[in-house]
Every structure is written in C-alpha cells, then in structure tokens.
Amino acid sequence: MGDSKTVIKKCQATSTDKSIIEAIIRDIQKKKADFQELIF
C-alpha cells in the first residue's frame, strides 16, 4: 500500500523524479493530461 501511494504522489507532482521508475513516472505525467479522471 505504501509503495502504491508513493507512485501516485510522484505521478501527481510537477517536479522531476530521480528514482528507478523515473521513465514510467514521466510517461504517466505526459499522458495524464489526456484524461479527465484517472483511477488506479
């Protein structure tokens, strides 16, 4: 549960992430503008 919440917070953040999953977070951030609502 904690790891999922961390990923969601990183996806919602506007700052650049320097973690191992940086590329995935960046892709989600780019695509989230295409959605009105995104539920995990």
PyMOL Python script that loads the backbone (N, CA, C, O; Angstrom):
from pymol import cmd

cmd.read_pdbstr("""\
ATOM      1  N   MET A   1       0.827  -1.187   0.000  1.00  0.00           N
ATOM      2  CA  MET A   1       0.000   0.000   0.000  1.00  0.00           C
ATOM      3  C   MET A   1       0.874   1.254   0.000  1.00  0.00           C
ATOM      4  O   MET A   1       0.572   2.207  -0.719  1.00  0.00           O
ATOM      5  N   GLY A   2       1.926   1.275   0.773  1.00  0.00           N
ATOM      6  CA  GLY A   2       2.794   2.450   0.837  1.00  0.00           C
ATOM      7  C   GLY A   2       3.495   2.726  -0.469  1.00  0.00           C
ATOM      8  O   GLY A   2       3.627   3.883  -0.866  1.00  0.00           O
ATOM      9  N   ASP A   3       3.951   1.680  -1.152  1.00  0.00           N
ATOM     10  CA  ASP A   3       4.637   1.864  -2.436  1.00  0.00           C
ATOM     11  C   ASP A   3       3.690   2.436  -3.478  1.00  0.00           C
ATOM     12  O   ASP A   3       4.079   3.306  -4.257  1.00  0.00           O
ATOM     13  N   SER A   4       2.457   1.959  -3.503  1.00  0.00           N
ATOM     14  CA  SER A   4       1.462   2.458  -4.463  1.00  0.00           C
ATOM     15  C   SER A   4       1.190   3.937  -4.232  1.00  0.00           C
ATOM     16  O   SER A   4       1.102   4.718  -5.179  1.00  0.00           O
ATOM     17  N   LYS A   5       1.060   4.311  -2.972  1.00  0.00           N
ATOM     18  CA  LYS A   5       0.787   5.705  -2.641  1.00  0.00           C
ATOM     19  C   LYS A   5       1.954   6.597  -3.055  1.00  0.00           C
ATOM     20  O   LYS A   5       1.751   7.716  -3.526  1.00  0.00           O
ATOM     21  N   THR A   6       3.152   6.106  -2.881  1.00  0.00           N
ATOM     22  CA  THR A   6       4.342   6.859  -3.279  1.00  0.00           C
ATOM     23  C   THR A   6       4.347   7.104  -4.786  1.00  0.00           C
ATOM     24  O   THR A   6       4.638   8.212  -5.235  1.00  0.00           O
ATOM     25  N   VAL A   7       4.026   6.078  -5.562  1.00  0.00           N
ATOM     26  CA  VAL A   7       3.993   6.213  -7.026  1.00  0.00           C
ATOM     27  C   VAL A   7       2.919   7.212  -7.431  1.00  0.00           C
ATOM     28  O   VAL A   7       3.154   8.046  -8.305  1.00  0.00           O
ATOM     29  N   ILE A   8       1.754   7.143  -6.818  1.00  0.00           N
ATOM     30  CA  ILE A   8       0.672   8.077  -7.145  1.00  0.00           C
ATOM     31  C   ILE A   8       1.093   9.501  -6.820  1.00  0.00           C
ATOM     32  O   ILE A   8       0.838  10.409  -7.611  1.00  0.00           O
ATOM     33  N   LYS A   9       1.732   9.721  -5.676  1.00  0.00           N
ATOM     34  CA  LYS A   9       2.194  11.063  -5.318  1.00  0.00           C
ATOM     35  C   LYS A   9       3.226  11.574  -6.318  1.00  0.00           C
ATOM     36  O   LYS A   9       3.210  12.751  -6.680  1.00  0.00           O
ATOM     37  N   LYS A  10       4.128  10.692  -6.769  1.00  0.00           N
ATOM     38  CA  LYS A  10       5.143  11.097  -7.737  1.00  0.00           C
ATOM     39  C   LYS A  10       4.512  11.435  -9.078  1.00  0.00           C
ATOM     40  O   LYS A  10       4.976  12.340  -9.771  1.00  0.00           O
ATOM     41  N   CYS A  11       3.454  10.713  -9.452  1.00  0.00           N
ATOM     42  CA  CYS A  11       2.759  10.997 -10.711  1.00  0.00           C
ATOM     43  C   CYS A  11       2.038  12.340 -10.653  1.00  0.00           C
ATOM     44  O   CYS A  11       1.935  13.041 -11.660  1.00  0.00           O
ATOM     45  N   GLN A  12       1.543  12.694  -9.479  1.00  0.00           N
ATOM     46  CA  GLN A  12       0.817  13.945  -9.320  1.00  0.00           C
ATOM     47  C   GLN A  12       1.749  15.139  -9.173  1.00  0.00           C
ATOM     48  O   GLN A  12       1.333  16.274  -9.404  1.00  0.00           O
ATOM     49  N   ALA A  13       2.973  14.908  -8.802  1.00  0.00           N
ATOM     50  CA  ALA A  13       3.931  16.000  -8.590  1.00  0.00           C
ATOM     51  C   ALA A  13       4.345  16.625  -9.917  1.00  0.00           C
ATOM     52  O   ALA A  13       4.297  15.983 -10.966  1.00  0.00           O
ATOM     53  N   THR A  14       4.745  17.869  -9.848  1.00  0.00           N
ATOM     54  CA  THR A  14       5.202  18.561 -11.062  1.00  0.00           C
ATOM     55  C   THR A  14       6.719  18.549 -11.185  1.00  0.00           C
ATOM     56  O   THR A  14       7.265  18.882 -12.236  1.00  0.00           O
ATOM     57  N   SER A  15       7.393  18.167 -10.116  1.00  0.00           N
ATOM     58  CA  SER A  15       8.848  18.145 -10.146  1.00  0.00           C
ATOM     59  C   SER A  15       9.377  16.876 -10.818  1.00  0.00           C
ATOM     60  O   SER A  15       8.654  15.887 -10.942  1.00  0.00           O
ATOM     61  N   THR A  16      10.611  16.909 -11.240  1.00  0.00           N
ATOM     62  CA  THR A  16      11.245  15.764 -11.885  1.00  0.00           C
ATOM     63  C   THR A  16      11.627  14.746 -10.828  1.00  0.00           C
ATOM     64  O   THR A  16      12.144  15.096  -9.767  1.00  0.00           O
ATOM     65  N   ASP A  17      11.368  13.494 -11.128  1.00  0.00           N
ATOM     66  CA  ASP A  17      11.661  12.417 -10.192  1.00  0.00           C
ATOM     67  C   ASP A  17      12.983  11.771 -10.576  1.00  0.00           C
ATOM     68  O   ASP A  17      13.255  11.591 -11.763  1.00  0.00           O
ATOM     69  N   LYS A  18      13.806  11.422  -9.603  1.00  0.00           N
ATOM     70  CA  LYS A  18      15.116  10.825  -9.861  1.00  0.00           C
ATOM     71  C   LYS A  18      15.194   9.380  -9.362  1.00  0.00           C
ATOM     72  O   LYS A  18      16.277   8.894  -9.038  1.00  0.00           O
ATOM     73  N   SER A  19      14.059   8.700  -9.300  1.00  0.00           N
ATOM     74  CA  SER A  19      14.049   7.330  -8.800  1.00  0.00           C
ATOM     75  C   SER A  19      14.248   6.334  -9.934  1.00  0.00           C
ATOM     76  O   SER A  19      14.395   6.714 -11.096  1.00  0.00           O
ATOM     77  N   ILE A  20      14.251   5.075  -9.584  1.00  0.00           N
ATOM     78  CA  ILE A  20      14.443   3.993 -10.558  1.00  0.00           C
ATOM     79  C   ILE A  20      13.323   3.979 -11.602  1.00  0.00           C
ATOM     80  O   ILE A  20      13.551   3.627 -12.759  1.00  0.00           O
ATOM     81  N   ILE A  21      12.124   4.362 -11.190  1.00  0.00           N
ATOM     82  CA  ILE A  21      10.977   4.314 -12.102  1.00  0.00           C
ATOM     83  C   ILE A  21      10.712   5.664 -12.771  1.00  0.00           C
ATOM     84  O   ILE A  21       9.589   5.956 -13.181  1.00  0.00           O
ATOM     85  N   GLU A  22      11.737   6.461 -12.873  1.00  0.00           N
ATOM     86  CA  GLU A  22      11.608   7.810 -13.443  1.00  0.00           C
ATOM     87  C   GLU A  22      10.950   7.815 -14.817  1.00  0.00           C
ATOM     88  O   GLU A  22      10.078   8.645 -15.074  1.00  0.00           O
ATOM     89  N   ALA A  23      11.347   6.910 -15.702  1.00  0.00           N
ATOM     90  CA  ALA A  23      10.795   6.880 -17.063  1.00  0.00           C
ATOM     91  C   ALA A  23       9.302   6.579 -17.046  1.00  0.00           C
ATOM     92  O   ALA A  23       8.542   7.157 -17.823  1.00  0.00           O
ATOM     93  N   ILE A  24       8.885   5.686 -16.172  1.00  0.00           N
ATOM     94  CA  ILE A  24       7.461   5.339 -16.076  1.00  0.00           C
ATOM     95  C   ILE A  24       6.666   6.525 -15.539  1.00  0.00           C
ATOM     96  O   ILE A  24       5.595   6.845 -16.056  1.00  0.00           O
ATOM     97  N   ILE A  25       7.186   7.171 -14.509  1.00  0.00           N
ATOM     98  CA  ILE A  25       6.528   8.340 -13.930  1.00  0.00           C
ATOM     99  C   ILE A  25       6.396   9.438 -14.983  1.00  0.00           C
ATOM    100  O   ILE A  25       5.349  10.076 -15.091  1.00  0.00           O
ATOM    101  N   ARG A  26       7.445   9.655 -15.747  1.00  0.00           N
ATOM    102  CA  ARG A  26       7.437  10.692 -16.797  1.00  0.00           C
ATOM    103  C   ARG A  26       6.387  10.388 -17.861  1.00  0.00           C
ATOM    104  O   ARG A  26       5.690  11.296 -18.312  1.00  0.00           O
ATOM    105  N   ASP A  27       6.263   9.123 -18.268  1.00  0.00           N
ATOM    106  CA  ASP A  27       5.249   8.731 -19.244  1.00  0.00           C
ATOM    107  C   ASP A  27       3.841   8.966 -18.714  1.00  0.00           C
ATOM    108  O   ASP A  27       2.976   9.464 -19.435  1.00  0.00           O
ATOM    109  N   ILE A  28       3.613   8.609 -17.456  1.00  0.00           N
ATOM    110  CA  ILE A  28       2.295   8.823 -16.854  1.00  0.00           C
ATOM    111  C   ILE A  28       1.985  10.310 -16.783  1.00  0.00           C
ATOM    112  O   ILE A  28       0.862  10.723 -17.075  1.00  0.00           O
ATOM    113  N   GLN A  29       2.973  11.123 -16.397  1.00  0.00           N
ATOM    114  CA  GLN A  29       2.759  12.566 -16.307  1.00  0.00           C
ATOM    115  C   GLN A  29       2.419  13.157 -17.670  1.00  0.00           C
ATOM    116  O   GLN A  29       1.584  14.057 -17.755  1.00  0.00           O
ATOM    117  N   LYS A  30       3.043  12.673 -18.726  1.00  0.00           N
ATOM    118  CA  LYS A  30       2.753  13.179 -20.068  1.00  0.00           C
ATOM    119  C   LYS A  30       1.353  12.793 -20.523  1.00  0.00           C
ATOM    120  O   LYS A  30       0.677  13.579 -21.186  1.00  0.00           O
ATOM    121  N   LYS A  31       0.919  11.598 -20.174  1.00  0.00           N
ATOM    122  CA  LYS A  31      -0.371  11.092 -20.636  1.00  0.00           C
ATOM    123  C   LYS A  31      -1.538  11.522 -19.771  1.00  0.00           C
ATOM    124  O   LYS A  31      -2.682  11.460 -20.221  1.00  0.00           O
ATOM    125  N   LYS A  32      -1.289  11.959 -18.536  1.00  0.00           N
ATOM    126  CA  LYS A  32      -2.397  12.282 -17.642  1.00  0.00           C
ATOM    127  C   LYS A  32      -3.198  13.489 -18.127  1.00  0.00           C
ATOM    128  O   LYS A  32      -4.356  13.642 -17.739  1.00  0.00           O
ATOM    129  N   ALA A  33      -2.630  14.329 -18.943  1.00  0.00           N
ATOM    130  CA  ALA A  33      -3.359  15.480 -19.481  1.00  0.00           C
ATOM    131  C   ALA A  33      -4.469  15.044 -20.442  1.00  0.00           C
ATOM    132  O   ALA A  33      -5.405  15.801 -20.696  1.00  0.00           O
ATOM    133  N   ASP A  34      -4.362  13.830 -20.971  1.00  0.00           N
ATOM    134  CA  ASP A  34      -5.357  13.318 -21.906  1.00  0.00           C
ATOM    135  C   ASP A  34      -6.604  12.778 -21.213  1.00  0.00           C
ATOM    136  O   ASP A  34      -7.581  12.443 -21.883  1.00  0.00           O
ATOM    137  N   PHE A  35      -6.588  12.687 -19.888  1.00  0.00           N
ATOM    138  CA  PHE A  35      -7.685  12.087 -19.140  1.00  0.00           C
ATOM    139  C   PHE A  35      -8.373  13.117 -18.259  1.00  0.00           C
ATOM    140  O   PHE A  35      -7.733  14.028 -17.733  1.00  0.00           O
ATOM    141  N   GLN A  36      -9.674  12.965 -18.105  1.00  0.00           N
ATOM    142  CA  GLN A  36     -10.403  13.802 -17.160  1.00  0.00           C
ATOM    143  C   GLN A  36     -10.274  13.240 -15.759  1.00  0.00           C
ATOM    144  O   GLN A  36     -10.206  13.988 -14.783  1.00  0.00           O
ATOM    145  N   GLU A  37     -10.242  11.909 -15.660  1.00  0.00           N
ATOM    146  CA  GLU A  37     -10.118  11.259 -14.365  1.00  0.00           C
ATOM    147  C   GLU A  37      -9.294   9.993 -14.544  1.00  0.00           C
ATOM    148  O   GLU A  37      -9.477   9.258 -15.514  1.00  0.00           O
ATOM    149  N   LEU A  38      -8.408   9.747 -13.629  1.00  0.00           N
ATOM    150  CA  LEU A  38      -7.561   8.563 -13.688  1.00  0.00           C
ATOM    151  C   LEU A  38      -7.605   7.885 -12.340  1.00  0.00           C
ATOM    152  O   LEU A  38      -7.200   8.464 -11.332  1.00  0.00           O
ATOM    153  N   ILE A  39      -8.099   6.648 -12.317  1.00  0.00           N
ATOM    154  CA  ILE A  39      -8.249   5.901 -11.079  1.00  0.00           C
ATOM    155  C   ILE A  39      -7.396   4.661 -11.140  1.00  0.00           C
ATOM    156  O   ILE A  39      -7.449   3.905 -12.110  1.00  0.00           O
ATOM    157  N   PHE A  40      -6.599   4.449 -10.092  1.00  0.00           N
ATOM    158  CA  PHE A  40      -5.753   3.266 -10.016  1.00  0.00           C
ATOM    159  C   PHE A  40      -6.416   2.234  -9.133  1.00  0.00           C
ATOM    160  O   PHE A  40      -5.868   1.151  -8.931  1.00  0.00           O
TER     161      PHE A  40
END
""", "prot")
cmd.dss("prot")
cmd.show_as("cartoon", "prot")
cmd.util.cbc("prot")
cmd.orient("prot")
